[in-house]
Amino acid sequence: MATLAVRRSEPLEFDRLYLFCAVNYFAQGMIGLVYQPVAYLLKDGLGLSAGRAAAFVACMTAPFVIKPLFGPLTDLVRLPGGMRRPHLVLGAALGACSWLALAALPSYRYGPLLALLVLANVSVVFCDVVCEGVLVEMGKAAGKTGTYQALHIGTLYATLVLTGLGGGWLSAHVQPRVVFAMAAVFPLMIAGSAVWVKELPSRAATGERIQGLLALLAARRFWALCLMIFLWNFYPLLGTAQFYYQSEALRFSPVYIGALSTLGGLAGVAGAGFFGAAVKRWGTERFLRAGVLAAGAANLLFLFYRGPLSAAVLTALMGVSGVVFRLGLMDISAQACPRYAEATAYAVFMAVFNLAALASNTLGGALYDRIRQTFSAASDPAYCAATALTVMGSACTFACWWLLDPVFRPAEPT
């Protein structure tokens, strides 16, 4: 009878965690419906240049950089109802209110638009921290961090299939306020997923949790991994610069830009599936060692990003390879998190991902404007700018090679 009870309880527990993860990241990913409409609102509605639009996006996404500040709230502060569930509900409520407020604005001006988008992103970040804390805590206990991260990223990329074409179509046919109202539905889904959260009793004193974090920060491997994450994600062509290059230089329509996003989502799902199926057989280290040089060389293929066909091929290729490498870094990050402070520690690593994306996007937008102006006499100044940003991004990817040994072969303390 005891054996039968164990066999019946394990599937229920794992099904609950998978469902919690899938609903959370589906809702977070679907909020991406607003990104392309916002990009056109900045470009055409507010008349911002690529550099100024990138600066706006940097401010809008600043909550992702300060992500570790939200970790202690869910790791250390117990509210009525538990350590995770009430935080998730409160964070989701903030998001729903922010999107509804954006939908209710009579007109869109720089200041109010930015303030409400920042609040909406605070909601996303806080809910993400809570979800990651649950997944890392449970994943380490079950030895499934790689599998859970594959589900996490696979779900996010699956939503790109909808948000890519959907965002492009909405940009061309629907007013931004309607898109913002639609976005308010997804935080409510996140709040509803709280019913699947398994609350665990507090098993360590605050001092023990803090000691674990301090030990992590003192480790050489921590800093090498953070630098590797930053360099891998620093590719200044991607983001605002790419959007302006696509829409102005290559003259892609909103729908086609959205279709490329959808294609990238499908490729990302394939990459996540491949990683989830093969990581146990080959190991994360083998993925990363084989991938760094190949990815750096593949990134140079963006030099041929010249039209609809090359854009589609490169989007698919980078979608697969990028997700495999990203999941490898996320798996290592999850394994490095100290016990009892999983949400805070993992948020630190994820903040590095976000800091790299923010810095890359901001610098990329500014350099795209500057280089294009510098080469204004050339036959194709926009391509000159895209070429310079491509070489810069590939160099950062190649530089990850020298960080592999510190990450996988950390020096023993003397």
C-alpha positions in Angstrom: 0.0 0.0 0.0 2.8 2.4 0.8 4.4 1.8 -2.6 1.1 2.4 -4.3 0.7 5.7 -2.4 4.1 6.9 -3.6 3.4 6.0 -7.2 0.2 8.0 -7.1 1.5 11.1 -5.4 4.6 11.8 -7.5 2.7 12.4 -10.8 0.3 14.7 -9.1 3.1 16.8 -7.6 4.9 17.1 -10.9 1.8 17.8 -13.0 1.0 20.7 -10.6 4.5 22.3 -11.0 4.4 21.9 -14.8 1.0 23.5 -14.9 2.0 26.4 -12.7 5.1 27.1 -14.8 3.2 26.8 -18.1 0.4 29.1 -17.1 2.7 31.7 -15.6 5.1 31.9 -18.6 2.3 31.7 -21.1 0.7 34.8 -19.5 4.1 36.6 -19.2 4.9 35.8 -22.8 1.5 37.0 -24.1 2.1 40.4 -22.6 4.5 40.6 -25.5 1.6 41.5 -27.7 2.1 45.1 -26.6 5.8 45.4 -27.6 5.4 46.0 -31.3 2.5 48.4 -30.9 4.6 50.3 -28.3 7.5 50.4 -30.8 5.3 52.0 -33.4 3.8 54.3 -30.9 7.3 55.6 -30.0 8.4 55.8 -33.6 5.3 57.2 -35.3 3.1 58.5 -32.4 5.8 60.3 -30.4 8.2 60.8 -33.3 11.3 59.4 -31.5 14.5 58.6 -33.2 16.1 55.1 -32.8 18.4 56.5 -30.0 15.6 58.2 -28.1 13.3 55.2 -28.5 16.1 52.9 -27.1 16.5 55.3 -24.2 12.7 55.1 -23.5 12.9 51.3 -23.6 15.8 51.4 -21.3 13.8 53.3 -18.7 10.7 51.2 -19.3 12.6 48.0 -18.7 14.7 49.2 -15.7 12.7 47.0 -13.3 14.2 43.9 -15.0 17.7 45.2 -14.0 16.8 45.7 -10.3 15.2 42.2 -10.2 17.2 41.0 -7.2 15.6 43.6 -5.0 12.3 41.8 -5.3 13.8 38.4 -4.3 14.0 39.1 -0.5 10.3 39.9 -0.4 9.3 36.4 -1.4 12.3 34.6 0.3 12.1 36.4 3.6 8.7 38.1 4.1 5.8 35.8 4.9 2.4 37.3 4.3 -1.0 35.8 5.3 -1.2 32.8 3.1 2.4 31.9 2.7 5.8 32.9 1.2 4.9 32.7 -2.5 1.1 32.7 -3.1 0.1 36.1 -1.7 3.1 37.8 -3.4 2.1 36.4 -6.7 -1.5 37.6 -6.4 -0.4 41.2 -5.3 2.1 41.5 -8.1 -0.4 40.4 -10.7 -3.0 42.8 -9.4 -0.5 45.7 -9.9 -0.1 44.6 -13.5 -3.8 44.4 -14.3 -4.3 47.9 -12.9 -1.4 49.4 -14.8 -2.6 48.0 -18.2 -6.1 49.3 -17.6 -4.8 52.7 -16.6 -2.8 52.8 -19.9 -5.9 51.9 -21.8 -7.8 54.7 -20.1 -5.3 57.5 -20.9 -7.0 60.2 -23.1 -3.8 60.7 -25.1 -0.3 59.3 -25.0 2.6 61.6 -23.9 6.1 60.6 -23.0 5.9 60.9 -19.2 2.6 59.2 -18.3 3.2 56.5 -20.9 6.6 55.7 -19.5 5.5 55.8 -15.8 2.7 53.3 -16.4 4.8 51.0 -18.5 7.4 50.9 -15.7 4.7 49.9 -13.2 3.5 47.2 -15.6 7.0 45.8 -15.9 7.4 45.9 -12.1 4.5 43.6 -12.0 6.0 41.2 -14.6 9.4 41.2 -12.8 7.9 40.5 -9.3 5.7 37.7 -10.5 8.6 36.3 -12.4 10.8 36.3 -9.3 8.1 34.4 -7.3 7.7 31.8 -10.1 11.5 31.3 -10.5 11.8 30.9 -6.7 9.3 28.0 -6.8 10.9 26.4 -9.9 14.5 26.6 -8.7 13.6 25.4 -5.2 11.6 22.4 -6.5 14.0 21.8 -9.4 17.1 21.4 -7.2 15.3 19.1 -4.9 14.2 16.9 -7.8 17.3 17.2 -9.9 15.2 18.8 -12.7 16.5 22.3 -13.0 17.3 21.8 -16.7 13.9 20.3 -17.5 12.0 23.0 -15.7 14.1 25.8 -17.4 13.4 24.1 -20.8 9.6 24.3 -20.0 10.0 27.9 -18.9 11.8 29.1 -22.0 9.9 26.8 -24.3 6.6 28.3 -23.1 7.9 31.8 -23.6 9.0 31.1 -27.1 5.8 29.4 -27.9 3.9 32.6 -27.1 6.0 34.4 -29.7 4.1 32.3 -32.3 1.0 34.3 -31.2 2.5 37.6 -30.2 4.7 37.9 -33.3 2.0 37.9 -35.9 -0.6 39.1 -33.4 1.5 42.1 -32.5 2.2 42.9 -36.1 -1.5 42.7 -37.0 -2.5 44.8 -34.0 0.1 47.5 -34.8 -1.5 47.9 -38.3 -5.2 47.6 -37.4 -5.8 48.4 -33.7 -5.4 51.4 -31.5 -2.8 51.1 -28.7 -5.4 51.5 -26.0 -7.2 48.4 -27.2 -3.9 46.4 -27.0 -3.3 47.7 -23.5 -6.8 46.6 -22.4 -6.2 43.2 -23.8 -2.9 42.9 -21.9 -4.8 43.4 -18.6 -6.2 39.9 -18.9 -2.8 38.1 -18.6 -1.9 39.3 -15.0 -5.2 37.9 -14.0 -4.1 34.5 -15.3 -0.9 34.7 -13.3 -3.0 35.5 -10.1 -5.2 32.5 -10.8 -2.1 30.2 -11.1 -1.4 30.8 -7.4 -3.8 28.0 -6.6 -1.1 25.5 -7.8 1.7 26.9 -5.6 2.8 24.5 -3.0 3.8 26.5 0.1 6.7 25.2 2.0 7.4 26.0 5.6 10.3 28.3 6.4 13.2 26.0 7.1 16.1 28.5 7.8 16.7 31.6 9.8 17.3 34.9 8.0 20.9 34.8 9.0 21.4 31.5 7.3 19.8 32.7 4.1 22.0 35.8 4.0 25.2 33.8 4.7 24.3 31.6 1.6 24.0 34.7 -0.6 27.3 36.2 0.7 29.1 33.0 0.0 27.7 33.0 -3.5 28.9 36.6 -4.1 32.4 35.8 -2.8 32.8 32.9 -5.3 35.0 33.4 -8.4 32.6 31.2 -10.3 29.8 33.6 -9.6 31.5 36.5 -11.2 32.8 34.5 -14.2 29.2 33.2 -14.8 27.8 36.7 -14.6 30.3 38.1 -17.1 29.6 35.2 -19.4 25.9 35.8 -19.2 26.5 39.5 -20.0 28.7 39.0 -22.9 26.5 36.3 -24.4 23.5 38.6 -24.3 25.3 41.7 -25.5 24.4 41.9 -29.2 23.6 45.6 -30.0 22.0 45.0 -33.4 19.1 43.1 -31.9 16.3 45.2 -30.4 15.6 48.8 -31.3 18.3 49.1 -33.8 17.1 46.0 -35.7 13.5 47.3 -35.6 14.5 50.6 -37.2 16.7 48.8 -39.7 13.9 46.4 -40.6 11.2 49.1 -40.9 13.1 52.0 -42.5 16.1 50.5 -44.4 14.6 47.1 -45.4 11.1 48.5 -45.5 9.5 45.4 -43.9 5.8 45.8 -43.1 4.5 45.5 -39.5 3.0 42.2 -40.4 6.2 40.8 -41.8 8.2 42.0 -38.8 5.6 40.2 -36.6 5.9 37.1 -38.8 9.7 37.1 -38.1 9.0 37.2 -34.4 6.6 34.3 -34.8 9.3 32.3 -36.7 11.8 33.1 -34.0 9.3 31.8 -31.5 8.9 28.5 -33.3 12.7 28.1 -33.6 13.0 28.9 -29.9 10.5 26.1 -29.0 12.5 23.7 -31.1 15.7 24.7 -29.3 14.0 24.3 -25.9 12.7 20.9 -26.8 16.1 19.8 -28.1 17.8 21.1 -24.9 15.2 19.4 -22.6 15.6 16.1 -24.4 19.3 16.0 -24.7 20.7 17.8 -21.7 20.7 14.7 -19.5 22.5 12.7 -22.1 25.2 15.1 -23.1 25.4 17.5 -20.1 25.2 21.3 -20.0 28.9 21.8 -20.1 29.2 20.0 -23.5 26.4 22.2 -24.9 28.2 25.4 -23.9 31.7 24.4 -25.0 30.5 23.3 -28.4 28.2 26.3 -28.8 30.4 29.3 -28.0 32.6 29.3 -31.1 29.8 28.1 -33.4 27.5 30.8 -32.1 30.1 33.6 -32.5 30.6 32.5 -36.1 26.9 32.2 -36.8 26.3 35.7 -35.5 28.5 37.1 -38.2 25.9 35.8 -40.7 23.9 38.9 -39.8 26.2 40.6 -42.3 23.9 39.0 -44.9 20.7 40.3 -43.3 19.7 42.1 -46.5 16.1 41.1 -47.3 13.0 39.1 -46.4 14.5 35.7 -47.2 17.9 36.2 -45.4 16.0 37.7 -42.4 13.8 34.6 -42.2 16.7 32.1 -42.4 18.8 34.0 -39.8 15.8 34.4 -37.5 15.2 30.6 -37.5 18.9 29.8 -37.1 19.5 32.2 -34.2 16.2 31.2 -32.6 17.4 27.6 -32.2 21.0 28.2 -31.2 20.3 31.1 -29.0 17.8 29.2 -26.9 20.0 26.2 -26.4 22.9 28.4 -25.1 20.6 30.5 -23.0 19.1 27.4 -21.3 22.6 26.1 -20.6 23.4 29.3 -18.8 20.1 29.3 -16.9 20.6 25.7 -15.8 24.1 26.5 -14.4 22.6 29.6 -12.7 19.9 27.5 -11.0 22.4 25.0 -9.8 24.6 27.7 -8.3 21.7 29.2 -6.1 22.2 28.7 -2.4 19.5 26.8 -0.5 16.7 28.8 1.2 17.4 31.9 -0.9 16.6 30.5 -4.4 14.4 33.4 -5.5 16.9 36.1 -4.6 20.0 34.3 -6.0 18.4 33.3 -9.2 17.0 36.8 -9.6 20.6 38.1 -9.5 21.6 35.9 -12.4 18.5 36.8 -14.4 19.2 40.5 -13.7 22.5 40.1 -15.5 20.6 38.7 -18.5 18.3 41.8 -18.4 21.1 44.3 -17.7 23.0 43.0 -20.8 19.8 43.3 -22.9 19.2 46.8 -21.7 22.7 48.0 -22.2 22.9 46.3 -25.6 19.6 47.8 -26.8 20.4 51.3 -25.5 23.9 51.4 -26.9 22.7 49.7 -30.1 20.1 52.3 -30.8 22.4 55.2 -30.1 25.3 53.7 -32.2 22.9 52.9 -35.0 21.9 56.6 -35.3 25.5 57.8 -34.9 27.1 55.4 -37.4 24.4 56.0 -39.9 24.9 59.7 -39.7 28.7 59.3 -40.0 28.4 57.2 -43.2 25.6 59.3 -44.6 27.5 59.8 -47.8 27.8 56.0 -48.3 25.4 54.2 -50.7 23.8 52.4 -47.7 24.5 54.0 -44.4 22.0 51.9 -42.5 23.8 48.7 -43.6 27.1 50.2 -42.5 25.6 50.7 -39.0 24.2 47.2 -38.9 27.5 45.8 -40.0 29.4 47.6 -37.1 26.8 46.4 -34.6 27.0 42.8 -35.9 30.8 42.6 -35.5 30.6 44.1 -32.0 28.1 41.5 -30.9 30.0 38.6 -32.4 33.2 39.7 -30.6 31.4 39.6 -27.3 30.1 36.0 -28.1 33.6 34.8 -28.9 34.9 36.3 -25.7 32.8 33.9 -23.7 35.3 31.1 -24.6 37.8 32.3 -22.1 35.2 32.1 -19.3 34.3 28.5 -19.8 37.0 27.1 -17.5 36.3 29.5 -14.6 32.6 28.6 -14.8 33.0 24.8 -15.1 36.4 24.4 -13.4 36.4 26.9 -10.6 39.6 27.2 -8.6 39.7 25.5 -5.3 40.0 27.8 -2.3 43.5 27.9 -0.8 
